[in-house]
Amino acid sequence: MKTFIKTLSKIFRPLTVAMILCVVLAGLVYFLGHKLGMRGIYPFKGDGIRFWVSLVLMLMGAILLIVHIWQWVVAWKAGREPKEPREPTIEELEAKAMDDTFAAAVRMIRNRWSGKGRRIYGLPWYLML
């Protein structure tokens, strides 16, 4: 199920959807453009305009495909490079220390507040702060 969701998330990225829409619209305009109209106005009735609009849409789809391939190649190259381990910053060390302190405080409250009919969710809000 997770692989199916990952595949769908790759397919329905905005760039991919725009590329597919350009190609599909190009085909619709070229083959069914003479039938597209409203209130007697048929903007794609002539063969020339249908050809040029379809060509522009196909070029847009091709450009989006090139951008998509470029992004894939860049991500692939970045994934191949070995990542060097880095030292944590001061902010990360402070955040970890605060997380540890909070976890210890919650553990202490759980141990001291336990008992029959006394749940941790029944604590007054000011004790949690």
C-alpha positions, -999 to +999 in steps of 0.1 A: +000+000+000+028+024+008+045+018-026+011+025-043+008+058-024+044+067-032+038+060-069+006+081-068+024+110-051+051+109-078+025+108-106+004+136-092+031+161-087+022+195-102+049+194-128+039+159-140+002+168-141+009+200-161+030+180-186+003+153-190-024+180-194-004+198-221+000+167-242-037+156-238-050+191-246-027+192-277-043+160-289-078+172-281-073+205-299-058+189-329-083+161-334-115+175-319-108+213-322-132+218-351-161+206-329-152+229-299-174+259-299-199+280-280-227+301-293-216+298-329-180+307-322-155+280-332-120+292-323-102+261-336-122+256-368-093+263-391-066+237-396-038+262-392-048+275-358-054+240-346-019+230-357-002+260-341-021+257-308-013+219-307+023+226-315+026+252-287+010+228-262+033+200-272+063+222-269+052+233-234+048+196-225+083+189-239+098+217-219+081+204-187+094+169-195+129+183-199+126+201-165+112+169-149+141+148-163+166+175-151+152+175-116+154+137-116+190+137-127+200+163-101+182+143-073+199+111-086+234+127-085+228+141-051+217+107-038+249+091-051+273+115-033+284+102+001+271+124+030+296+135+055+286+133+091+283+168+106+285+181+141+252+193+156+249+230+160+245+248+193+207+252+187+203+215+180+221+206+212+200+230+232+168+217+217+178+181+225+186+191+261+152+208+264+135+177+250+153+155+274+144+177+304+108+178+293+107+140+289+122+136+324+096+160+338+067+141+322+081+108+334+083+122+370+047+135+368+034+102+355+052+083+383+039+106+411+004+112+397-005+076+390-030+058+412-066+048+411-088+072+393-059+096+387-049+099+350-023+121+336-050+138+315-067+148+346-039+171+357-046+208+359-033+226+329-009+248+349+010+218+361+018+208+325+031+243+318 
